[in-house]
Amino acid sequence: MNVIECKDVTKSYRRANALNGLSFTIEENKIVGLVGRNGAGKTTLMKILAGFLRETSGEVNVFSERPFNHLFVSANSIFIDEHMHFPSKMSLADIVKEANYFYKNWACELADQLIDYFNLDRHRLHKHLSKGQRSTFNMLIGIASRCPLTILDEPAAGMDTAVRKDMYRALLKDYIAYPRTILFSSHHIEEIEDILEEVLLIDEGEKHLHLSMDDLQEATIGFTGKEALVYPLLIDQDILSAKKIGREDVRVIAKNRFTTEGLQTMKQAGVHLFSVSASDACVHLTAKTSGGIDDVFNGS
Ligand SMILES: Nc1ncnc2c1ncn2[C@@H]1O[C@H](COP(=O)(O)OP(=O)(O)OP(=O)(O)O)[C@@H](O)[C@H]1O
């Protein structure tokens, strides 16, 4: 069953389109990474799915309902981001107590255990938490709510590395025990690639690709070797990035449209092949120029 179905979805703000004819579906109980460069439209899409914003055109269905201001969608989904706010007089203990009435799958014991584990003072007001503590608490709410649709928009902003790792592990463990559909946006896909099953990559409001992690891993491939050797073998290939290493060598990343025999031939010719990480693949697949920041300093 699909929990999310988007068909030709567009969202226009006054000056420009944040989403541009976006179509995709997400099946029940998948963890999907929503990835894209700054301004790609991730938050806009997530807010539409959570029912906070209305699409300008196209069709959005969440649990087979139009999400905007829909009670059923709102009762079965949660949207977590760093701006999540609560009434100013509520302590963490008050929020957790209220959440118990609000979310039907609320995991009371887990919430308490996570508050203790992450050393959060339950008597403190939410507004008095530090940035990292606020993100930690918000994500903890996202996990403990066990909502059938959990939307996490850059939830780890400000968390230190140890907390982030523990939080991702907590999310994964609880998801395995209580499967639900999770949409997770992050600019640090390398940190979450182990928990993701699929990646939806959007670029300038359009779907760039929607692949399983395995397929994403195979979407690009890297080559290193002598420039004079590598380039002739890559004629007519879709090169995403090329960098000179030292005087004679190059490091090239290309879309993987090679046959096994083709790759074998390159290896035999002395070209070294390497696999590209999921996060690097996403960066290269949405790069606006074939060069990089170096070009700015080279005056080109
Ligand atoms: N309320 C708004 N009014 C006008 N334009 C907006 C508004 N909200 C977002 N935009 C524009 O829509 C585009 C998509 O923004 P959005 O916040 O969805 O991107 P994002 O992928 O979440 O970016 P980031 O990774 O930087 O958080 C951007 O160009 C942004 O400037």
The ligand as an SDF file (V2000), in Angstrom:
LIG
                    3D

 31 33  0  0  0  0  0  0  0  0999 V2000
    7.3850   31.2150    2.3070 N   0  0  0  0  0  0  0  0  0  0  0  0
    8.1140   31.3140    1.2030 C   0  0  0  0  0  0  0  0  0  0  0  0
    7.9570   32.3520    0.3530 N   0  0  0  0  0  0  0  0  0  0  0  0
    8.6850   32.4430   -0.7790 C   0  0  0  0  0  0  0  0  0  0  0  0
    9.5890   31.5310   -1.1830 N   0  0  0  0  0  0  0  0  0  0  0  0
    9.7860   30.4700   -0.3770 C   0  0  0  0  0  0  0  0  0  0  0  0
    9.0660   30.2960    0.8470 C   0  0  0  0  0  0  0  0  0  0  0  0
    9.4640   29.1380    1.4200 N   0  0  0  0  0  0  0  0  0  0  0  0
   10.4010   28.6090    0.5920 C   0  0  0  0  0  0  0  0  0  0  0  0
   10.5870   29.4070   -0.4820 N   0  0  0  0  0  0  0  0  0  0  0  0
   11.4920   29.1460   -1.6160 C   0  0  0  0  0  0  0  0  0  0  0  0
   11.1740   27.8590   -2.1300 O   0  0  0  0  0  0  0  0  0  0  0  0
   12.3530   27.1680   -2.4910 C   0  0  0  0  0  0  0  0  0  0  0  0
   12.3830   25.8280   -1.7640 C   0  0  0  0  0  0  0  0  0  0  0  0
   12.5380   26.0820   -0.3740 O   0  0  0  0  0  0  0  0  0  0  0  0
   12.5920   24.8970    0.6840 P   0  0  0  0  0  0  0  0  0  0  0  0
   12.6860   25.5170    2.0370 O   0  0  0  0  0  0  0  0  0  0  0  0
   11.4780   23.9690    0.4300 O   0  0  0  0  0  0  0  0  0  0  0  0
   13.9840   24.1830    0.2770 O   0  0  0  0  0  0  0  0  0  0  0  0
   14.8510   23.0900    1.0380 P   0  0  0  0  0  0  0  0  0  0  0  0
   15.1790   22.0460    0.0480 O   0  0  0  0  0  0  0  0  0  0  0  0
   14.1730   22.6510    2.2840 O   0  0  0  0  0  0  0  0  0  0  0  0
   16.1610   23.9260    1.3820 O   0  0  0  0  0  0  0  0  0  0  0  0
   17.2590   23.7830    2.5660 P   0  0  0  0  0  0  0  0  0  0  0  0
   17.9990   22.5170    2.3040 O   0  0  0  0  0  0  0  0  0  0  0  0
   18.1050   24.9870    2.3480 O   0  0  0  0  0  0  0  0  0  0  0  0
   16.5220   23.8010    3.8630 O   0  0  0  0  0  0  0  0  0  0  0  0
   13.5200   28.0860   -2.1630 C   0  0  0  0  0  0  0  0  0  0  0  0
   13.9220   28.7350   -3.3340 O   0  0  0  0  0  0  0  0  0  0  0  0
   12.9440   29.0640   -1.1650 C   0  0  0  0  0  0  0  0  0  0  0  0
   13.5690   30.3230   -1.2640 O   0  0  0  0  0  0  0  0  0  0  0  0
  1  2  1  0
  2  3  1  0
  2  7  2  0
  3  4  2  0
  4  5  1  0
  5  6  2  0
  6  7  1  0
  6 10  1  0
  7  8  1  0
  8  9  2  0
  9 10  1  0
 10 11  1  0
 11 12  1  0
 11 30  1  0
 12 13  1  0
 13 14  1  0
 13 28  1  0
 14 15  1  0
 15 16  1  0
 16 17  2  0
 16 18  1  0
 16 19  1  0
 19 20  1  0
 20 21  2  0
 20 22  1  0
 20 23  1  0
 23 24  1  0
 24 25  2  0
 24 26  1  0
 24 27  1  0
 28 29  1  0
 28 30  1  0
 30 31  1  0
M  END
$$$$
